[in-house]
Amino acid sequence: MLSSNIGRFQFFFYSVAISIAESIAVTLCVLATIGFTGLVNSKPGPSRESLTLVSLVVMMVFALARANITWRRGNDADLSKWLLVPYIVFLALFAVLQAATLLIYDFKTGSANTGLGIFSLASFGLWFRICLASSKGRSFDPDAFLRAEGYGEVPGNRSRPAATASASARPSMASAPAIAIPRGPSNGGAIVFGKRGRA
């Protein structure tokens, strides 16, 4: 799974799909535990431990999915591991911080977590760099190109298409033996038909 490569458009759409699925999954976690009303009215601390634990497990699963597509994108673009590994670590830490935010956030004061916001911007910057990286060049394979164009292969000679072999098998007009055309007696440049005249 990690050995296959994905391009920039696939990476983009996979990332969007994972984000949407994660949002839906976390919403279901809230509804299955204390509900949105209980979350807003509850105090930070032990009353949210069940929600935090379930949300952490779900977020880590989606962090692994993001790490998977990131590594495959890195293989396609030949990105440095010094870029991929920190981003994957950021994904895991971001999932932990998000789950911790559900545990300690106070909806009555509405205080924003500045550190989480900066961490989120840094992660997005790395994601943007990975997404826009150009795919590495691939070596040209003439056999693959000819097969893609619809030409077959000559048995015993993999470098020549079958169409070339069939063309070379036909006798050329230049090498064909000349056919003698019989000529009759000339009479002013015209051919005389009928019986030969008496001398």
Residue, then its C-alpha position, 0 to 999 in steps of 0.5 A: m500500500l505504501s509502495s504505490n504512488i499518487g499524484r497531486f490531484q489524487f492527494f488533494f481529493y483524498s485529503v478532502a475526503i478524509s477531512i469530510a469523513e473525519s468531521i462526520a465521525v467526530t460528530l457521531c462521537v459527540l452524539a453517541t457520548i454526551g451530545f452537543t447540548g451536554l458538551v456545551n453545558s458540561k464543565p471541562g474535565p472528567s465529564r468529557e473523558s469518554l468523548t475525549l477518548v473515543s474522539l482520540v481513537v477516531m482522529m488517530v485512525f484518520a491521521l494514519a490515513r493521512a500519513n498513508i497518502t502523504w508517504r505515497r505522495g512523497n514517493d511519487a514526487d521524490l520528496s525528502k524524508w526530512l519533509l515527510v516525517p515531520y509532517i506525519v509527526f505533526l499529524a499525530l500531535f495535531a490529533v492529540l491536541q484536538a482531542a485534548t481541546l475537547l477535554i479542556y475547552d470552556f464554551k462559557t468563556g470561549s477562549a481560543n487556543t492560539g498555540l493550536g491555531i499556529f500549529s494548524l497553520a504550520s501543518f497546512g503549510l507543509w500539506f500545501r508544499i507536499c500537494l504542489a510538489s512536481s512528480k519525478g521524471r520517469s524513464f522513457d520505455p520505447d516498448a511500452f510506448l509502442r504497445a500503447e500506440g497499438y503495435g505488437e512485438v516481433p517474436g524473438n525481437r522485442s525492440r521492433p513492432a509487428a507492423t515493421a516486420s510485416a512491412s519488411a516482409r513485403p517484396s519491394m518494387a525496386s528488388a522485384p525482377a524486371i519483366a520483359i515486354p515482347r515487342g512486335p516488328s516496328n513500322g514507323g514506331a507502330i506495331v503491325f498485327g496480322k500475317r507477315g507480308r511476303a518479301 
